[in-house]
Amino acid sequence: MPTKYRETFQETAANKCVITIDTEDDCLLLYPLPVWEEIEANLQTLPSLNRKVRRVQRLLIGHASEIEIDAQGRVLLPPILRKFASVNKKIMVIGQGKKFELWSEENWDNACQGWLEQGKTMQKEGEEIPDELSSISV
């Protein structure tokens, strides 16, 4: 865990987090425990008779593991999650608001390259920015 976030994790989550898989990419999602508890509660209220909802519930909740950040800022990733994200040696920790994404360096590099190519294709084809992004100035 990057040093600048350790104090926040200690204060808000007593160094407890939940890690689970991402349902769209080959990476892991790491949440402070209180944030995860809100997400899990929201997932539980969704209609489980809907197949798509049930799929996401199974994947996110079913793979969720509570872990603790040690004094050196390290976490021990469960083997099944390491395998899912192809995490072996080098790992990329990407801040995403209330959560972190954990990527193997190789998966991150490949994904970034794909996103860049996709962006170029969208520009060439004249695809417009989604309405949700058009009001944000960067």
C-alpha positions as CSV (number, residue, x, y, z in Angstrom):
1,M,0.0,0.0,0.0
2,P,1.5,3.4,-0.9
3,T,2.7,5.2,2.1
4,K,0.5,8.3,1.6
5,Y,-2.7,6.1,1.9
6,R,-1.7,4.0,4.9
7,E,-2.8,6.6,7.5
8,T,-6.2,6.9,5.9
9,F,-6.7,3.2,5.9
10,Q,-5.6,3.1,9.6
11,E,-8.0,5.8,10.6
12,T,-11.1,4.9,8.5
13,A,-10.8,1.1,8.4
14,A,-8.4,0.0,11.1
15,N,-6.2,-1.4,8.3
16,K,-8.9,-3.8,7.2
17,C,-9.9,-4.0,3.6
18,V,-11.7,-6.3,1.2
19,I,-10.3,-7.5,-2.1
20,T,-12.3,-9.0,-4.9
21,I,-12.1,-9.5,-8.6
22,D,-13.1,-7.0,-11.2
23,T,-16.0,-8.3,-13.4
24,E,-14.7,-6.6,-16.6
25,D,-10.9,-6.6,-16.4
26,D,-8.2,-9.0,-15.2
27,C,-7.4,-7.0,-12.1
28,L,-8.4,-6.9,-8.4
29,L,-10.4,-4.3,-6.5
30,L,-9.3,-3.3,-3.0
31,Y,-11.8,-1.4,-0.8
32,P,-11.5,-0.1,2.7
33,L,-13.8,-2.3,4.8
34,P,-16.4,0.4,5.5
35,V,-16.7,1.2,1.8
36,W,-17.0,-2.5,0.9
37,E,-19.7,-3.0,3.5
38,E,-21.8,-0.3,1.7
39,I,-21.2,-1.9,-1.7
40,E,-22.0,-5.4,-0.4
41,A,-25.3,-4.1,1.2
42,N,-26.3,-2.5,-2.1
43,L,-25.5,-5.7,-4.0
44,Q,-27.6,-7.7,-1.6
45,T,-30.6,-5.6,-2.2
46,L,-30.6,-6.2,-6.0
47,P,-33.0,-8.7,-7.5
48,S,-31.2,-12.0,-7.5
49,L,-33.7,-13.5,-10.0
50,N,-32.1,-11.3,-12.7
51,R,-29.3,-13.4,-14.2
52,K,-26.9,-10.5,-14.9
53,V,-27.3,-9.2,-11.3
54,R,-26.8,-12.7,-9.9
55,R,-23.6,-13.1,-12.0
56,V,-22.1,-9.9,-10.6
57,Q,-23.2,-10.8,-7.0
58,R,-21.5,-14.2,-7.4
59,L,-18.3,-12.8,-8.7
60,L,-17.9,-9.8,-6.5
61,I,-19.2,-11.2,-3.2
62,G,-18.1,-14.8,-3.9
63,H,-14.5,-13.7,-4.4
64,A,-14.4,-11.1,-1.7
65,S,-11.7,-11.7,0.9
66,E,-11.1,-9.6,4.0
67,I,-7.4,-8.8,4.4
68,E,-5.3,-6.6,6.7
69,I,-2.6,-4.2,5.8
70,D,0.5,-5.0,7.9
71,A,2.8,-2.4,9.5
72,Q,4.9,-2.2,6.4
73,G,1.9,-1.6,4.2
74,R,1.8,-5.0,2.7
75,V,-1.2,-7.3,2.1
76,L,-1.3,-11.0,1.5
77,L,-3.3,-11.8,-1.6
78,P,-5.3,-15.1,-1.6
79,P,-3.9,-17.5,-4.2
80,I,-7.1,-17.6,-6.2
81,L,-7.1,-13.8,-6.6
82,R,-3.4,-13.7,-7.5
83,K,-4.1,-16.3,-10.2
84,F,-7.1,-14.4,-11.5
85,A,-5.2,-11.2,-12.0
86,S,-1.9,-13.0,-13.0
87,V,-0.1,-11.3,-10.2
88,N,3.4,-12.8,-9.8
89,K,6.1,-10.2,-9.0
90,K,5.4,-6.6,-10.0
91,I,2.1,-5.1,-9.2
92,M,0.5,-1.8,-10.2
93,V,-1.7,0.0,-7.6
94,I,-4.1,2.3,-9.3
95,G,-6.1,4.7,-7.2
96,Q,-9.8,4.9,-8.3
97,G,-11.6,7.2,-5.9
98,K,-12.8,5.1,-3.0
99,K,-11.0,1.9,-4.1
100,F,-7.7,0.8,-5.6
101,E,-7.2,-1.5,-8.6
102,L,-4.4,-4.0,-8.4
103,W,-2.9,-5.1,-11.7
104,S,-0.1,-7.3,-12.7
105,E,2.4,-5.0,-14.5
106,E,1.9,-7.0,-17.8
107,N,-1.9,-6.8,-17.6
108,W,-1.8,-3.1,-16.9
109,D,0.6,-2.4,-19.8
110,N,-1.6,-4.4,-22.2
111,A,-4.8,-2.8,-21.0
112,C,-3.3,0.7,-21.3
113,Q,-2.2,0.0,-24.8
114,G,-5.7,-1.3,-25.7
115,W,-7.4,1.7,-24.2
116,L,-5.1,4.0,-26.2
117,E,-5.8,2.2,-29.4
118,Q,-9.5,2.2,-28.7
119,G,-9.4,6.0,-28.1
120,K,-7.6,6.5,-31.4
121,T,-10.2,4.4,-33.2
122,M,-13.1,6.3,-31.6
123,Q,-11.6,9.6,-32.7
124,K,-11.1,8.4,-36.3
125,E,-14.7,7.2,-36.4
126,G,-16.0,10.5,-35.0
127,E,-17.5,8.8,-31.9
128,E,-18.7,11.3,-29.4
129,I,-17.8,11.5,-25.8
130,P,-20.5,10.0,-23.6
131,D,-22.9,12.5,-22.0
132,E,-21.8,11.6,-18.5
133,L,-18.3,12.8,-19.4
134,S,-19.1,15.9,-21.5
135,S,-19.8,18.1,-18.4
136,I,-16.4,17.4,-16.8
137,S,-13.5,19.6,-17.6
138,V,-10.0,18.0,-17.3
